[in-house]
Amino acid sequence: MAELKIAIAEDNPLMLELLSSILEAENGFQVVGTADNGEDAYQMIMEKEPDIVLLDVIMPKLDGITVLEKVREAKGGKNMPPSLW
């Protein structure tokens, strides 16, 4: 089975490291990128095309909701996994 590619966007460095460590230790998951602000998160998502994104809502530069909206707009809904929204 292929590993799920995960991207993490979190502005708290301790939480970012903790989430990365936990996921990297599990079989079947690969953390393909991390970001500590919304602009970097958007770029990471567009470049890496992860299967799963753990996206903080409150971040510097762009909040998580704006990041999600920009990704949906840029991709036109194509290759977008379902979200909780």
Number of C-alpha atoms within 10 A of each C-alpha: 4 7 11 15 17 22 24 24 25 25 19 12 11 10 11 18 13 11 15 19 12 10 14 15 10 9 9 12 17 19 19 18 18 21 22 18 21 26 18 17 27 20 14 19 24 14 10 13 16 20 17 18 20 14 20 21 17 14 20 14 13 17 17 23 15 15 23 20 12 14 17 14 11 11 12 10 11 9 10 14 10 8 8 3 3
